[in-house]
Amino acid sequence: MNTVRTVSDTKKDFYLAFPKPVNQVYRRVVDELLVEVHLLKVNQTFVYDTIFALGFVTTFDRFTVGYKPETDRFAVFHALCSALQFDSDRIRQDATTLSDLATRSPQEIKPLLTSLDSGINLEPLSGQLRAIASKENFKYSRLLGVGLYALLEISDPDDIADNTKREELLKLVGETLKFGSDRLLKDVDLYRSNLDKIEQARQMIADMVEAERKKRAQKESASLSAATTEAATENTENT
């Protein structure tokens, strides 16, 4: 008899694949991805596509910048994919294929995302967008939203950087794909806000490490100076 995997099953599989402690700065990111994607995958309406793959990989890569050692960062990604029953090579390749498409054809991405009648054909993106718009009760997800945002960020960074233009653009995307824009707007705002927060946390830790390094250097310098003075004093007394 088939049984539905639980969140505990997924987490257990992750920690079997990556038995080390996850760096505390990034632990919440990993836990949230495990839970979020697990709940998506047990939903029968979930459909994997390269937009989702781009959102998944972009989220992981952006939120784990600075993970040390770098080899552990790769291992965490592999363990995350394994626990969620994804092929880590495939999901990264799918994400790369889509981001490369946006990089090669930046002028065509925005009109394609904001009008399915644009006449633009960029596969596999065009087919996936039509499938989303035509599917009744499509299961929108935050990671799909991040994938769409990543495409716009690559193709039109100036508009994405402007709050008003970004909001107008995301509303058009939500209306074009027929899942509405409310969640998309909220998810993108939260994504951008959390990126700022984790960057602040990384900077705070870097500052603490640097302060500790300077403190040790000053202590070692003071010890060396004291030892030199003591040696000089002994030589004077022995002369």
N, C-alpha and C positions, 0 to 999 in steps of 0.2 A: 504494500500500500504506500502510495506517495505521500509524503508529509511536507508541509511548507516549512522552509528553513526560517529560523528565528533570527532576530538581531544578535542574540547570544551566540548562535552558531557561526554567524559571519565574523563576529569579533574574535571568537576562538580560533577560527581559521587564519585570521590576520596575524594574531600573536604566535601561532604556530609557524607561520611563514616568516615572521620577523620577531624573533624571541627577545631582542634587545629592548630596553626602555626607549620609547619615542621621546625625542628632545621635547622638553616641557613647553617651549614656545609654540611648537607645531602640533602638540598632542590633540588640542581641541579641533584643529582643522581635519586631522585624520579621523577622529571619532565621528565628527559631523558628516564627513563624506561616507563613512561606513554605514551609518544609520540611514542617511538620506537616500543613498543609492540602493541599499537593501530594500527599503520600503517601496521604492519605485519598481524594482525588479519583481517583487512578489505581486504587484498589481498587474492583472492580466491585460490592461490597456497600454502598458508601457511598450514603446517601440524604439529600438536602438537605431540611431542614424549618425552620420558624421557631424551634424551640428551638435548633438549631445556629446559626442566624443571630443569635439573641440572645447566645449564648455567644461567637461570633466578634466581634461588635460590642462587647460588654461588655469582653472581654479587651483589644481594641485601645484602647477609650476609657479604661479604667482605667489601663492601663500607659503611656499616652502623655500623661497629664495634665501640663501644664506645658511641652509641646513648643513651642519658639519658632523662628520665628514661627508663629502659629496657622494661617496660610494654608498653610504647609508641612505641618502636621499633616493638614489635609484632603487635600492632594496625595498624601501618603504612603498614606493610606487608599485613595484612588482607585487609585493605582498597585498597591497590594497586591491589591485586588479584580481589577483588570485582568489582572495576572500570573497570578492563580489562576482566571481566566475566570469571575468572578462579575460581575454587574451591581451596582455599588456603591450605586446608588439603591435597587434592589430589596432588597438584603440589609439595608440600614439601615432601610428601611420595614418589612420583615418583623419586624425586631427591635423597632422602635417599636410595631408593632401588638400584639405579645405582651406587652411591658412595660406598655403602656397597659391591656391586658386584666387583668393582675395588679393594677394600681393601682386599677382600677374594681371588681374583685371579689376583694379580698384574702382574705375569709373562705372563699372556695370553692377557692382554689388548693391549699392544703395537703391537704384531704380528697381532692381530685381526684388529686393526685400520689401519695397513699399508699393509694388504693383505687379501682380502676376500677369497682367496684360501688357507688360512692357515690351514683349517680343524678344527679350533677351533669353538666351539658352546657355546656361553654364552648368553642366553636369559634373558631379552628382547633385549639386545644390538645387537646381531648378526643380528636379523631380521630387526632392524631399520637401521643398516648400509647397508644391502643389498637393502632395500627400497630406501635409499638415492641415492646409486650408480646406481640403475636401473631406477630411475625416470627421464624422459626427462624434461629439464628446471626446475630442482629442485630449490626451493626457499631457498638459503642459507641465514642465518641471523647471526648477531654478537653474539647473545646469544647461538646459536647452536655452534658457534666457541668456545665460552667460556666453554661450556659443554664438548666439545672434549678436550680442554686444561686441564680442571679440571680432566678428566679421566687420562690423561697422567701425570699430576702432582701427582696424587695419586699413580699411578703404577710405575712411573720411575722418582722420584724427582731429581736424580743426572743429568740425561740427560736434563731435563727441565731447570735446573739451569745453564747449559752451553749454551751460546749463539749459538755457531756453531751447536752443536748437536740438540738443540731445533729447529733451523731453518730447518735442514735436516729432522727431524722427522715430523714437520708440513707440509713440502712439500710433503712427502710421504703420509700423511693422506689426503691432498687435492687431490692428484692424484688418490689415491685409491677410494675415494668417488666421484670422477669425477666432482667436482665443482671448481677445480683449487685451487692453494695455495696462490695467491696474496692477496686476501681479508683476508684469515685466518691469514696469517703472520702479516698483518697490524693491524688486530683487536686484536690479542694477544699482539703485541707490545704496542698498545694503552692501552689495559686493564692493563698490567703490569705497564706502565708509570703512569696511572691515580691512581692506587693503591698507588704508591709511593707518588704522590702529595697529596692525601687525608690523608695519614699517616702523612706527613709533616704538613698539616693544623691542624690535630688533636693534634700533638705534640706542635705546636705553641700556640694553645688555652690552652692546659694543662699547658704550661710554663707561660702563662699570668695569668691563674687562680692561679697558685702556687705563682707567684710574688705578686699578689694582696693579697693572704692570708698572706704572710710574711710581707707585708706592714702593713696590719691591725694588725697583731700580734705585730709588733714593735711599732705601734701607741698605742695599748692598754697597752703594757709594759711600754712605756714612760709615759702614763697617770697615770698608777698605781704607778710608781716610783715617779712622781711628787706629787701625792696625799699622798703617804707615807712620803715623805720629809716634806710636808706641815703639816701633822699631828704631826710629830716628833718635828717640830719647835714650833707648838702651845703648845705641852706638855712641852717643855723646857721653854717657856716663862711663862707658868702657874705655874711652879715649884718655 
